[in-house]
Amino acid sequence: MPYTAFDPAKPDAATQNGTQFAQATRDNLKAVRDAVIMGGGFYGWGLNASGGVCTASISGTTMTVTAIASGTLAVGQTISGTGVASGTTITALGTGAGGIGTYTISASHSLSSRTITATNDPLQPTGLSYSKSTERIRAALTWGTSGGEAGNVTVAHYSYSSDSGASYDSIGVNTITYDGNGNVTGTTWS
């Protein structure tokens, strides 16, 4: 199955008519879908599937991230750093959706600002980050746990940054459904 190529220069309202603009948008969304669901990547883009490195403080079970050095944060990642209890994980998103913001963690701490590393399960990463020059594409993944969904991505939330990850805009959320044998039966973008 050929992968759809991601074109960061499209869609371009200045040079494309409405039909071309819509097709370029569809093509780029297909490229993002193919990159995550089919295990491909974005040609010419670097991939970080290991997690993220950030600057954060922790009060109780709330981790406040003030800067992202690399990658992305997601529910299910194990966090580590000076003073962080072994086995502590990110359990919920607060105002953060992979970058700057708040996250709920599994163990209570009282820690001033420091470097925190969030690590993915290598077999089921919960966050992927693609980079090329100052552009970033981030995917926060939810994995199925039962039936045909077990071991497959069921929800992928994509975000885009043009300023080296200082701010992100949502591209969309892709919900993937499977039959009892784990075959994709449908995808819905919202």
N, C-alpha and C positions, 0 to 999 in steps of 0.2 A: 504494500500500500504506500503510495507516494505521500510524503508529508507536504503540507501547505507551507510555503515560505512566509515568514514574518517580514513585513516591510515597514520599518519605523517612519518612513517618509510619507506613508499613506495612512488614512485618507487625507486628502488635501483639498479643502473647499475652494482654494484659489485656482486650482488647475483642473479639477474634476467636476463633471456635471453630477446631478443627483443620483443617477443610476450608477455611475462609476464610483462615487463616494460610498454608496451603500454596499457595493460589491467589495470595495477595498476594506471596509469595516468587517464584512462577513469573512473575507479571506484572512485577515489578521486574527479574528476570533477563532477561526478553524486552526490557525497555526499554533495559538496558545493551547487549544484543546489537544491537538496532536502531540505537542511537546510534553504535556503532562500525562495524558491518558495512555498514549502509545509508547511512552518511554523515550521519545526523541528529545530534541533540544532546539534551540534557536541558533541557526548557523551564524558563527561569528560572535556569539554571546558566551560569556563564562557562566558556569553553573555552580552554585553553592547549595548542596543538599545536606550539609552537615548541621546546619542550625544557624545561630547568630551570636554575635558578640556585641554587648551594649554597655552603657554606663547607667547604673540604676541604684536606687536606695530601696530598702524594704522596711515597712512598718506593719507589724502583724502579718497578715497573709496578703498584703497588697504590695506588689513590686511596682515602683514608678520608674519608668525608663525615660531618660532625658536625652540620650544620644544613641545612635546605632553606628557601630564601627564597620560591621559587615553582616551579611545574611539577613535572616528574618526570624521572628519569634512566633511560636504557635502553641496551642494547647497540646499537651502530651510530651513536650520537650522536658528533659531533665536539665536543671540549672546547677551551675557550680561557680565558685569564686570564694575568696577569703571570707570565712565566717558562715558560709552557706552550708546547712546540714546536708549530708550525703543523702541522695535519693529524692531531694526536693524537686517537684515538677510544677509546670504551669498547668493549672486546672481550668481556668476560664479567662476569657478576654474581658477587660474592663473598657477603658477608652482606647486602648491600643489594639491595632489590628495587624500586628506583625512588626510595627516600628515603635515610634515614640508614643507613650501613653501608659496606662495602668493595666496590670495583669493580676489575677488571683493565683496564689501559689499554695502548695499543699501543706506547708509547715510555717508556723509563726516565727518571725525573726525581727530583730531591731538592728538594722545595719545602715550606716551612712553610705553616701554615694561611692561606688566602686565598680570595677569591671566585672561583669557577669557573662558567662558563656552558657548558651542554651543549645543542647545537643539533641539531634533527632535520632530516633531508632533508624539505623541504616536500611532496614528492610521495609519500613513504613514511615518515611519522613513526613512530618506534619507541616513543614515549611520549606519552600524552594525559593531561591533568589537567583535571577539571571541578571548579568550586568554587561554593559557595553558602553565604554566611554562614560558619560554622565547619566546614561539611561539605566533604569532598573525595572524589571518585571518581577513581581512577588506573587507567589501562589501559596495560600494557606489551605492545606488539605485535610479532609476528614475521611477516615477509613472505615469501611463496613466491618461489622463484627459477627454477623450471622447470615445463614443461608447463602445465596449466590453472591451477596455483597461482601462476604468475609474475605479480607485481604485485598479488596479493591477500593479505589478512591470513589466515594459517593458524593462528595461536595468539594468543589475547588473554587476558592474566592481569589480572583486576580486583581492586582493593583499595579499602577504604572507611575514611575517617577522620572522626570526629565532633569532633576537637580541633584543627582548623586544620592538619592534617598532621603533628602531633607523633608520632602513632603510627597505623599502618594495620592493618586486619584483612583477610585475604583473603576476597573474595566467591566467587571460583572461577576456573577456567581453562576457556575455550571453545576447542575445537579445531574448525576448519572444514575440510571437504574439498570438492574441486572436481572436475568432470569435465574432459576435455581441452579444452573450449571456455571454461573459466573460470566455469562455472555452479556455484553452491553445490549440493552433493549431500547434505550432512549437517553437523550440528553436534553436538558432544558436550561436555557440561558435567561438570567434575570438581572 
